[in-house]
Amino acid sequence: MLQKRAFSLFVILLVLTGTILFIYYNNDHKECDIKVEQIIGKNGEHVTRTTHVCHERFSF
């Protein structure tokens, strides 16, 4: 009984790890950009702000 439970847990962890690795390595962001804004702050300092703009419906 303990061996079946350990084997089942191992298989579940293996599937979860495989799924996470698949999502990580296949997330290509073809429709994404990095938007860079340069603004002047309250004290007169130049501030550069970068934001990730993604037009995909789902992004993992």
PDB file of N, CA, C and O in Angstrom, chain B, residues numbered from 101:
ATOM      1  N   MET B 101       0.822  -1.196   0.000  1.00  0.00           N
ATOM      2  CA  MET B 101       0.000   0.000   0.000  1.00  0.00           C
ATOM      3  C   MET B 101       0.863   1.257   0.000  1.00  0.00           C
ATOM      4  O   MET B 101       0.575   2.214  -0.718  1.00  0.00           O
ATOM      5  N   LEU B 102       1.910   1.251   0.797  1.00  0.00           N
ATOM      6  CA  LEU B 102       2.796   2.409   0.874  1.00  0.00           C
ATOM      7  C   LEU B 102       3.549   2.609  -0.436  1.00  0.00           C
ATOM      8  O   LEU B 102       3.804   3.746  -0.835  1.00  0.00           O
ATOM      9  N   GLN B 103       3.908   1.518  -1.107  1.00  0.00           N
ATOM     10  CA  GLN B 103       4.619   1.626  -2.380  1.00  0.00           C
ATOM     11  C   GLN B 103       3.713   2.215  -3.457  1.00  0.00           C
ATOM     12  O   GLN B 103       4.175   2.998  -4.287  1.00  0.00           O
ATOM     13  N   LYS B 104       2.429   1.852  -3.457  1.00  0.00           N
ATOM     14  CA  LYS B 104       1.494   2.412  -4.431  1.00  0.00           C
ATOM     15  C   LYS B 104       1.320   3.911  -4.213  1.00  0.00           C
ATOM     16  O   LYS B 104       1.273   4.685  -5.170  1.00  0.00           O
ATOM     17  N   ARG B 105       1.228   4.309  -2.961  1.00  0.00           N
ATOM     18  CA  ARG B 105       1.061   5.726  -2.643  1.00  0.00           C
ATOM     19  C   ARG B 105       2.317   6.512  -3.027  1.00  0.00           C
ATOM     20  O   ARG B 105       2.214   7.611  -3.571  1.00  0.00           O
ATOM     21  N   ALA B 106       3.477   5.967  -2.754  1.00  0.00           N
ATOM     22  CA  ALA B 106       4.723   6.637  -3.108  1.00  0.00           C
ATOM     23  C   ALA B 106       4.870   6.742  -4.626  1.00  0.00           C
ATOM     24  O   ALA B 106       5.310   7.770  -5.140  1.00  0.00           O
ATOM     25  N   PHE B 107       4.503   5.685  -5.338  1.00  0.00           N
ATOM     26  CA  PHE B 107       4.577   5.704  -6.794  1.00  0.00           C
ATOM     27  C   PHE B 107       3.591   6.723  -7.374  1.00  0.00           C
ATOM     28  O   PHE B 107       3.929   7.451  -8.307  1.00  0.00           O
ATOM     29  N   SER B 108       2.388   6.775  -6.830  1.00  0.00           N
ATOM     30  CA  SER B 108       1.390   7.741  -7.297  1.00  0.00           C
ATOM     31  C   SER B 108       1.861   9.174  -7.054  1.00  0.00           C
ATOM     32  O   SER B 108       1.708  10.032  -7.922  1.00  0.00           O
ATOM     33  N   LEU B 109       2.427   9.433  -5.889  1.00  0.00           N
ATOM     34  CA  LEU B 109       2.956  10.753  -5.580  1.00  0.00           C
ATOM     35  C   LEU B 109       4.091  11.113  -6.529  1.00  0.00           C
ATOM     36  O   LEU B 109       4.169  12.251  -6.994  1.00  0.00           O
ATOM     37  N   PHE B 110       4.961  10.169  -6.819  1.00  0.00           N
ATOM     38  CA  PHE B 110       6.062  10.395  -7.746  1.00  0.00           C
ATOM     39  C   PHE B 110       5.544  10.733  -9.144  1.00  0.00           C
ATOM     40  O   PHE B 110       6.061  11.645  -9.789  1.00  0.00           O
ATOM     41  N   VAL B 111       4.547  10.023  -9.607  1.00  0.00           N
ATOM     42  CA  VAL B 111       3.982  10.275 -10.940  1.00  0.00           C
ATOM     43  C   VAL B 111       3.323  11.649 -10.986  1.00  0.00           C
ATOM     44  O   VAL B 111       3.480  12.375 -11.968  1.00  0.00           O
ATOM     45  N   ILE B 112       2.596  12.011  -9.950  1.00  0.00           N
ATOM     46  CA  ILE B 112       1.944  13.318  -9.905  1.00  0.00           C
ATOM     47  C   ILE B 112       2.987  14.434  -9.922  1.00  0.00           C
ATOM     48  O   ILE B 112       2.829  15.409 -10.658  1.00  0.00           O
ATOM     49  N   LEU B 113       4.037  14.311  -9.132  1.00  0.00           N
ATOM     50  CA  LEU B 113       5.093  15.314  -9.120  1.00  0.00           C
ATOM     51  C   LEU B 113       5.813  15.388 -10.458  1.00  0.00           C
ATOM     52  O   LEU B 113       6.191  16.473 -10.901  1.00  0.00           O
ATOM     53  N   LEU B 114       6.003  14.255 -11.099  1.00  0.00           N
ATOM     54  CA  LEU B 114       6.651  14.228 -12.407  1.00  0.00           C
ATOM     55  C   LEU B 114       5.801  14.940 -13.456  1.00  0.00           C
ATOM     56  O   LEU B 114       6.330  15.687 -14.279  1.00  0.00           O
ATOM     57  N   VAL B 115       4.496  14.715 -13.434  1.00  0.00           N
ATOM     58  CA  VAL B 115       3.598  15.377 -14.383  1.00  0.00           C
ATOM     59  C   VAL B 115       3.557  16.883 -14.122  1.00  0.00           C
ATOM     60  O   VAL B 115       3.598  17.670 -15.068  1.00  0.00           O
ATOM     61  N   LEU B 116       3.478  17.289 -12.871  1.00  0.00           N
ATOM     62  CA  LEU B 116       3.472  18.713 -12.543  1.00  0.00           C
ATOM     63  C   LEU B 116       4.765  19.396 -12.971  1.00  0.00           C
ATOM     64  O   LEU B 116       4.732  20.495 -13.525  1.00  0.00           O
ATOM     65  N   THR B 117       5.892  18.760 -12.722  1.00  0.00           N
ATOM     66  CA  THR B 117       7.183  19.318 -13.128  1.00  0.00           C
ATOM     67  C   THR B 117       7.263  19.427 -14.643  1.00  0.00           C
ATOM     68  O   THR B 117       7.734  20.437 -15.166  1.00  0.00           O
ATOM     69  N   GLY B 118       6.811  18.408 -15.347  1.00  0.00           N
ATOM     70  CA  GLY B 118       6.815  18.443 -16.806  1.00  0.00           C
ATOM     71  C   GLY B 118       5.928  19.548 -17.345  1.00  0.00           C
ATOM     72  O   GLY B 118       6.296  20.217 -18.311  1.00  0.00           O
ATOM     73  N   THR B 119       4.777  19.752 -16.747  1.00  0.00           N
ATOM     74  CA  THR B 119       3.859  20.807 -17.182  1.00  0.00           C
ATOM     75  C   THR B 119       4.467  22.186 -16.964  1.00  0.00           C
ATOM     76  O   THR B 119       4.390  23.045 -17.842  1.00  0.00           O
ATOM     77  N   ILE B 120       5.062  22.399 -15.812  1.00  0.00           N
ATOM     78  CA  ILE B 120       5.690  23.693 -15.515  1.00  0.00           C
ATOM     79  C   ILE B 120       6.852  23.960 -16.468  1.00  0.00           C
ATOM     80  O   ILE B 120       6.997  25.076 -16.968  1.00  0.00           O
ATOM     81  N   LEU B 121       7.670  22.960 -16.722  1.00  0.00           N
ATOM     82  CA  LEU B 121       8.784  23.141 -17.652  1.00  0.00           C
ATOM     83  C   LEU B 121       8.293  23.397 -19.070  1.00  0.00           C
ATOM     84  O   LEU B 121       8.889  24.204 -19.783  1.00  0.00           O
ATOM     85  N   PHE B 122       7.220  22.731 -19.500  1.00  0.00           N
ATOM     86  CA  PHE B 122       6.659  22.954 -20.822  1.00  0.00           C
ATOM     87  C   PHE B 122       6.177  24.387 -20.976  1.00  0.00           C
ATOM     88  O   PHE B 122       6.453  25.029 -21.989  1.00  0.00           O
ATOM     89  N   ILE B 123       5.465  24.890 -19.990  1.00  0.00           N
ATOM     90  CA  ILE B 123       4.957  26.264 -20.042  1.00  0.00           C
ATOM     91  C   ILE B 123       6.123  27.254 -20.038  1.00  0.00           C
ATOM     92  O   ILE B 123       6.096  28.239 -20.775  1.00  0.00           O
ATOM     93  N   TYR B 124       7.136  27.006 -19.223  1.00  0.00           N
ATOM     94  CA  TYR B 124       8.267  27.929 -19.109  1.00  0.00           C
ATOM     95  C   TYR B 124       9.044  28.027 -20.420  1.00  0.00           C
ATOM     96  O   TYR B 124       9.374  29.130 -20.855  1.00  0.00           O
ATOM     97  N   TYR B 125       9.338  26.908 -21.048  1.00  0.00           N
ATOM     98  CA  TYR B 125      10.173  26.924 -22.246  1.00  0.00           C
ATOM     99  C   TYR B 125       9.403  27.210 -23.528  1.00  0.00           C
ATOM    100  O   TYR B 125      10.030  27.547 -24.532  1.00  0.00           O
ATOM    101  N   ASN B 126       8.087  27.096 -23.549  1.00  0.00           N
ATOM    102  CA  ASN B 126       7.310  27.355 -24.753  1.00  0.00           C
ATOM    103  C   ASN B 126       6.567  28.684 -24.711  1.00  0.00           C
ATOM    104  O   ASN B 126       5.731  28.939 -25.578  1.00  0.00           O
ATOM    105  N   ASN B 127       6.840  29.514 -23.754  1.00  0.00           N
ATOM    106  CA  ASN B 127       6.214  30.827 -23.663  1.00  0.00           C
ATOM    107  C   ASN B 127       7.067  31.799 -24.467  1.00  0.00           C
ATOM    108  O   ASN B 127       8.013  32.381 -23.937  1.00  0.00           O
ATOM    109  N   ASP B 128       6.734  31.978 -25.753  1.00  0.00           N
ATOM    110  CA  ASP B 128       7.605  32.709 -26.660  1.00  0.00           C
ATOM    111  C   ASP B 128       7.355  34.212 -26.700  1.00  0.00           C
ATOM    112  O   ASP B 128       8.226  34.951 -27.158  1.00  0.00           O
ATOM    113  N   HIS B 129       6.241  34.681 -26.257  1.00  0.00           N
ATOM    114  CA  HIS B 129       5.921  36.110 -26.238  1.00  0.00           C
ATOM    115  C   HIS B 129       6.122  36.759 -27.601  1.00  0.00           C
ATOM    116  O   HIS B 129       6.793  37.787 -27.692  1.00  0.00           O
ATOM    117  N   LYS B 130       5.560  36.187 -28.662  1.00  0.00           N
ATOM    118  CA  LYS B 130       5.718  36.746 -29.999  1.00  0.00           C
ATOM    119  C   LYS B 130       5.046  38.103 -30.142  1.00  0.00           C
ATOM    120  O   LYS B 130       5.522  38.957 -30.889  1.00  0.00           O
ATOM    121  N   GLU B 131       3.960  38.302 -29.442  1.00  0.00           N
ATOM    122  CA  GLU B 131       3.215  39.542 -29.586  1.00  0.00           C
ATOM    123  C   GLU B 131       3.473  40.514 -28.436  1.00  0.00           C
ATOM    124  O   GLU B 131       2.648  41.393 -28.186  1.00  0.00           O
ATOM    125  N   CYS B 132       4.575  40.380 -27.744  1.00  0.00           N
ATOM    126  CA  CYS B 132       4.848  41.221 -26.590  1.00  0.00           C
ATOM    127  C   CYS B 132       5.944  42.239 -26.902  1.00  0.00           C
ATOM    128  O   CYS B 132       6.808  42.010 -27.749  1.00  0.00           O
ATOM    129  N   ASP B 133       5.886  43.358 -26.202  1.00  0.00           N
ATOM    130  CA  ASP B 133       6.867  44.416 -26.324  1.00  0.00           C
ATOM    131  C   ASP B 133       7.278  44.889 -24.947  1.00  0.00           C
ATOM    132  O   ASP B 133       6.634  44.598 -23.940  1.00  0.00           O
ATOM    133  N   ILE B 134       8.366  45.624 -24.937  1.00  0.00           N
ATOM    134  CA  ILE B 134       8.788  46.306 -23.722  1.00  0.00           C
ATOM    135  C   ILE B 134       8.686  47.800 -24.019  1.00  0.00           C
ATOM    136  O   ILE B 134       9.358  48.310 -24.915  1.00  0.00           O
ATOM    137  N   LYS B 135       7.856  48.483 -23.271  1.00  0.00           N
ATOM    138  CA  LYS B 135       7.631  49.909 -23.473  1.00  0.00           C
ATOM    139  C   LYS B 135       8.518  50.675 -22.495  1.00  0.00           C
ATOM    140  O   LYS B 135       8.476  50.434 -21.288  1.00  0.00           O
ATOM    141  N   VAL B 136       9.318  51.598 -23.024  1.00  0.00           N
ATOM    142  CA  VAL B 136      10.230  52.386 -22.204  1.00  0.00           C
ATOM    143  C   VAL B 136       9.729  53.823 -22.186  1.00  0.00           C
ATOM    144  O   VAL B 136       9.555  54.443 -23.235  1.00  0.00           O
ATOM    145  N   GLU B 137       9.503  54.340 -20.999  1.00  0.00           N
ATOM    146  CA  GLU B 137       9.063  55.718 -20.823  1.00  0.00           C
ATOM    147  C   GLU B 137      10.100  56.471 -20.016  1.00  0.00           C
ATOM    148  O   GLU B 137      10.589  55.977 -19.000  1.00  0.00           O
ATOM    149  N   GLN B 138      10.427  57.650 -20.466  1.00  0.00           N
ATOM    150  CA  GLN B 138      11.316  58.508 -19.698  1.00  0.00           C
ATOM    151  C   GLN B 138      10.520  59.719 -19.257  1.00  0.00           C
ATOM    152  O   GLN B 138      10.031  60.488 -20.085  1.00  0.00           O
ATOM    153  N   ILE B 139      10.392  59.886 -17.956  1.00  0.00           N
ATOM    154  CA  ILE B 139       9.610  60.980 -17.403  1.00  0.00           C
ATOM    155  C   ILE B 139      10.475  61.770 -16.436  1.00  0.00           C
ATOM    156  O   ILE B 139      11.535  61.309 -16.011  1.00  0.00           O
ATOM    157  N   ILE B 140      10.016  62.947 -16.097  1.00  0.00           N
ATOM    158  CA  ILE B 140      10.708  63.785 -15.127  1.00  0.00           C
ATOM    159  C   ILE B 140       9.925  63.722 -13.824  1.00  0.00           C
ATOM    160  O   ILE B 140       8.724  63.990 -13.788  1.00  0.00           O
ATOM    161  N   GLY B 141      10.628  63.364 -12.756  1.00  0.00           N
ATOM    162  CA  GLY B 141       9.979  63.213 -11.459  1.00  0.00           C
ATOM    163  C   GLY B 141       9.673  64.540 -10.796  1.00  0.00           C
ATOM    164  O   GLY B 141       9.904  65.600 -11.376  1.00  0.00           O
ATOM    165  N   LYS B 142       9.152  64.483  -9.580  1.00  0.00           N
ATOM    166  CA  LYS B 142       8.759  65.685  -8.842  1.00  0.00           C
ATOM    167  C   LYS B 142       9.951  66.588  -8.534  1.00  0.00           C
ATOM    168  O   LYS B 142       9.825  67.812  -8.524  1.00  0.00           O
ATOM    169  N   ASN B 143      11.097  65.980  -8.286  1.00  0.00           N
ATOM    170  CA  ASN B 143      12.279  66.753  -7.923  1.00  0.00           C
ATOM    171  C   ASN B 143      13.150  67.093  -9.125  1.00  0.00           C
ATOM    172  O   ASN B 143      14.264  67.586  -8.949  1.00  0.00           O
ATOM    173  N   GLY B 144      12.676  66.847 -10.335  1.00  0.00           N
ATOM    174  CA  GLY B 144      13.430  67.184 -11.534  1.00  0.00           C
ATOM    175  C   GLY B 144      14.350  66.076 -12.026  1.00  0.00           C
ATOM    176  O   GLY B 144      15.065  66.269 -13.009  1.00  0.00           O
ATOM    177  N   GLU B 145      14.350  64.932 -11.375  1.00  0.00           N
ATOM    178  CA  GLU B 145      15.217  63.828 -11.803  1.00  0.00           C
ATOM    179  C   GLU B 145      14.569  63.097 -12.976  1.00  0.00           C
ATOM    180  O   GLU B 145      13.344  63.047 -13.090  1.00  0.00           O
ATOM    181  N   HIS B 146      15.401  62.536 -13.841  1.00  0.00           N
ATOM    182  CA  HIS B 146      14.922  61.764 -14.985  1.00  0.00           C
ATOM    183  C   HIS B 146      14.690  60.324 -14.539  1.00  0.00           C
ATOM    184  O   HIS B 146      15.588  59.685 -13.990  1.00  0.00           O
ATOM    185  N   VAL B 147      13.493  59.823 -14.774  1.00  0.00           N
ATOM    186  CA  VAL B 147      13.115  58.482 -14.359  1.00  0.00           C
ATOM    187  C   VAL B 147      12.781  57.681 -15.608  1.00  0.00           C
ATOM    188  O   VAL B 147      12.004  58.128 -16.452  1.00  0.00           O
ATOM    189  N   THR B 148      13.375  56.489 -15.723  1.00  0.00           N
ATOM    190  CA  THR B 148      13.087  55.591 -16.829  1.00  0.00           C
ATOM    191  C   THR B 148      12.213  54.464 -16.305  1.00  0.00           C
ATOM    192  O   THR B 148      12.579  53.770 -15.356  1.00  0.00           O
ATOM    193  N   ARG B 149      11.051  54.287 -16.932  1.00  0.00           N
ATOM    194  CA  ARG B 149      10.112  53.256 -16.515  1.00  0.00           C
ATOM    195  C   ARG B 149       9.934  52.275 -17.669  1.00  0.00           C
ATOM    196  O   ARG B 149       9.631  52.684 -18.790  1.00  0.00           O
ATOM    197  N   THR B 150      10.120  50.986 -17.402  1.00  0.00           N
ATOM    198  CA  THR B 150       9.901  49.965 -18.421  1.00  0.00           C
ATOM    199  C   THR B 150       8.714  49.109 -18.000  1.00  0.00           C
ATOM    200  O   THR B 150       8.603  48.694 -16.846  1.00  0.00           O
ATOM    201  N   THR B 151       7.823  48.852 -18.967  1.00  0.00           N
ATOM    202  CA  THR B 151       6.673  48.002 -18.706  1.00  0.00           C
ATOM    203  C   THR B 151       6.587  46.939 -19.787  1.00  0.00           C
ATOM    204  O   THR B 151       6.943  47.179 -20.941  1.00  0.00           O
ATOM    205  N   HIS B 152       6.119  45.779 -19.407  1.00  0.00           N
ATOM    206  CA  HIS B 152       5.955  44.650 -20.322  1.00  0.00           C
ATOM    207  C   HIS B 152       4.534  44.688 -20.848  1.00  0.00           C
ATOM    208  O   HIS B 152       3.580  44.519 -20.087  1.00  0.00           O
ATOM    209  N   VAL B 153       4.386  44.911 -22.155  1.00  0.00           N
ATOM    210  CA  VAL B 153       3.071  45.001 -22.778  1.00  0.00           C
ATOM    211  C   VAL B 153       2.876  43.751 -23.617  1.00  0.00           C
ATOM    212  O   VAL B 153       3.639  43.498 -24.550  1.00  0.00           O
ATOM    213  N   CYS B 154       1.864  42.974 -23.290  1.00  0.00           N
ATOM    214  CA  CYS B 154       1.619  41.722 -23.980  1.00  0.00           C
ATOM    215  C   CYS B 154       0.206  41.727 -24.548  1.00  0.00           C
ATOM    216  O   CYS B 154      -0.755  42.006 -23.830  1.00  0.00           O
ATOM    217  N   HIS B 155       0.079  41.417 -25.836  1.00  0.00           N
ATOM    218  CA  HIS B 155      -1.216  41.436 -26.503  1.00  0.00           C
ATOM    219  C   HIS B 155      -1.841  40.045 -26.587  1.00  0.00           C
ATOM    220  O   HIS B 155      -2.913  39.887 -27.171  1.00  0.00           O
ATOM    221  N   GLU B 156      -1.195  39.047 -26.018  1.00  0.00           N
ATOM    222  CA  GLU B 156      -1.736  37.703 -26.024  1.00  0.00           C
ATOM    223  C   GLU B 156      -2.888  37.613 -25.035  1.00  0.00           C
ATOM    224  O   GLU B 156      -2.910  38.303 -24.016  1.00  0.00           O
ATOM    225  N   ARG B 157      -3.827  36.762 -25.351  1.00  0.00           N
ATOM    226  CA  ARG B 157      -4.957  36.608 -24.445  1.00  0.00           C
ATOM    227  C   ARG B 157      -4.551  35.884 -23.160  1.00  0.00           C
ATOM    228  O   ARG B 157      -4.951  36.268 -22.061  1.00  0.00           O
ATOM    229  N   PHE B 158      -3.756  34.838 -23.321  1.00  0.00           N
ATOM    230  CA  PHE B 158      -3.273  34.088 -22.169  1.00  0.00           C
ATOM    231  C   PHE B 158      -1.756  34.161 -22.151  1.00  0.00           C
ATOM    232  O   PHE B 158      -1.115  33.924 -23.175  1.00  0.00           O
ATOM    233  N   SER B 159      -1.183  34.479 -21.025  1.00  0.00           N
ATOM    234  CA  SER B 159       0.262  34.519 -20.876  1.00  0.00           C
ATOM    235  C   SER B 159       0.617  33.785 -19.594  1.00  0.00           C
ATOM    236  O   SER B 159       0.146  34.148 -18.516  1.00  0.00           O
ATOM    237  N   PHE B 160       1.429  32.775 -19.707  1.00  0.00           N
ATOM    238  CA  PHE B 160       1.800  31.968 -18.538  1.00  0.00           C
ATOM    239  C   PHE B 160       3.058  32.479 -17.923  1.00  0.00           C
ATOM    240  O   PHE B 160       3.527  31.926 -16.928  1.00  0.00           O
TER     241      PHE B 160
END
